[in-house]
Amino acid sequence: MVDEERTKKIMTKPLPQILDEIEAAAVDARNAADEAKAAGERAAEDVMKRLRKLFLKMAKDITEELGEVKK
């Protein structure tokens, strides 16, 4: 019953209004996708910074270990 009412409501709207609503929804979807992309890029940058720090620490530790072995 609800679906029939919803269908009737949609069918009574003028096509330009429906198209405007679709366009607005598409703009909202694009904006949400852009925000999600930016958040993902920020998260990836954060992970890369952490990995870089970890790698540099590991390289330093290995270098120090090798220096102690040579002595």
C-alpha positions as CSV (number, residue, x, y, z in Angstrom):
1,M,0.0,0.0,0.0
2,V,2.8,2.4,0.9
3,D,4.6,1.7,-2.5
4,E,1.4,2.5,-4.4
5,E,1.1,5.8,-2.6
6,R,4.7,6.6,-3.2
7,T,4.4,5.7,-6.9
8,K,1.3,7.9,-7.2
9,K,3.1,10.8,-5.5
10,I,6.1,10.5,-7.9
11,M,3.8,10.2,-10.9
12,T,2.1,13.5,-10.0
13,K,5.3,15.5,-9.9
14,P,6.2,17.4,-13.0
15,L,9.2,15.9,-14.9
16,P,11.4,19.0,-14.5
17,Q,11.0,18.8,-10.7
18,I,11.9,15.1,-10.7
19,L,15.0,15.9,-12.8
20,D,16.0,18.7,-10.4
21,E,15.7,16.3,-7.5
22,I,17.8,13.7,-9.3
23,E,20.4,16.4,-10.2
24,A,20.5,17.6,-6.6
25,A,21.0,14.0,-5.4
26,A,23.8,13.5,-7.9
27,V,25.5,16.6,-6.7
28,D,25.2,15.4,-3.1
29,A,26.6,12.0,-4.1
30,R,29.6,13.6,-5.9
31,N,30.3,15.7,-2.9
32,A,30.2,12.7,-0.6
33,A,32.5,10.8,-2.9
34,D,34.9,13.7,-3.0
35,E,34.9,13.9,0.8
36,A,35.5,10.1,1.1
37,K,38.3,10.3,-1.4
38,A,40.0,13.1,0.5
39,A,39.6,11.3,3.8
40,G,41.1,8.1,2.2
41,E,44.0,10.1,0.9
42,R,44.7,11.7,4.3
43,A,44.6,8.3,5.9
44,A,47.0,6.9,3.4
45,E,49.4,9.8,4.0
46,D,49.2,9.1,7.7
47,V,50.0,5.5,7.2
48,M,52.9,6.3,4.9
49,K,54.4,8.7,7.5
50,R,54.2,6.0,10.1
51,L,55.8,3.4,7.9
52,R,58.5,5.9,6.9
53,K,59.3,6.6,10.6
54,L,59.3,2.8,11.3
55,F,61.6,2.1,8.4
56,L,64.0,4.8,9.4
57,K,64.0,3.5,13.0
58,M,64.7,0.0,11.8
59,A,67.5,1.2,9.5
60,K,69.0,3.1,12.4
61,D,68.8,0.1,14.7
62,I,70.3,-2.2,12.1
63,T,73.1,0.2,11.4
64,E,73.8,0.6,15.2
65,E,73.8,-3.2,15.6
66,L,76.2,-3.7,12.7
67,G,78.4,-1.0,14.1
68,E,78.6,-2.9,17.5
69,V,79.3,-6.2,15.8
70,K,82.3,-4.7,13.9
71,K,83.8,-3.4,17.2
